[in-house]
């Protein structure tokens, strides 16, 4: 999440720096429309949170002993095939 926060801050700084260009490209958005900036930052933050949370939650449901046994079994099969 630290990288996400750094990216959001860098993106917001760049967007504020290029605000006049953004206003000319987006219909109905002023150069300093705070709602747009906050909305995009919240959307990107939510996507980043979900993209890291969902796989982590799924990984917590795996029994470590079963996962380790599968890794050992796969290594023994790949070594015997060569």
Secondary structure as the mmCIF struct_conf table of DSSP 4:
data_model
#
loop_
_struct_conf.conf_type_id
_struct_conf.id
_struct_conf.beg_label_comp_id
_struct_conf.beg_label_asym_id
_struct_conf.beg_label_seq_id
_struct_conf.end_label_comp_id
_struct_conf.end_label_asym_id
_struct_conf.end_label_seq_id
HELX_RH_AL_P HELX_RH_AL_P1 UNK A 2 UNK A 17
TURN_TY1_P TURN_TY1_P1 UNK A 18 UNK A 18
HELX_RH_AL_P HELX_RH_AL_P2 UNK A 19 UNK A 25
BEND BEND1 UNK A 26 UNK A 26
TURN_TY1_P TURN_TY1_P2 UNK A 27 UNK A 28
TURN_TY1_P TURN_TY1_P3 UNK A 31 UNK A 32
HELX_RH_AL_P HELX_RH_AL_P3 UNK A 34 UNK A 60
TURN_TY1_P TURN_TY1_P4 UNK A 61 UNK A 61
BEND BEND2 UNK A 62 UNK A 62
HELX_RH_AL_P HELX_RH_AL_P4 UNK A 64 UNK A 81
#
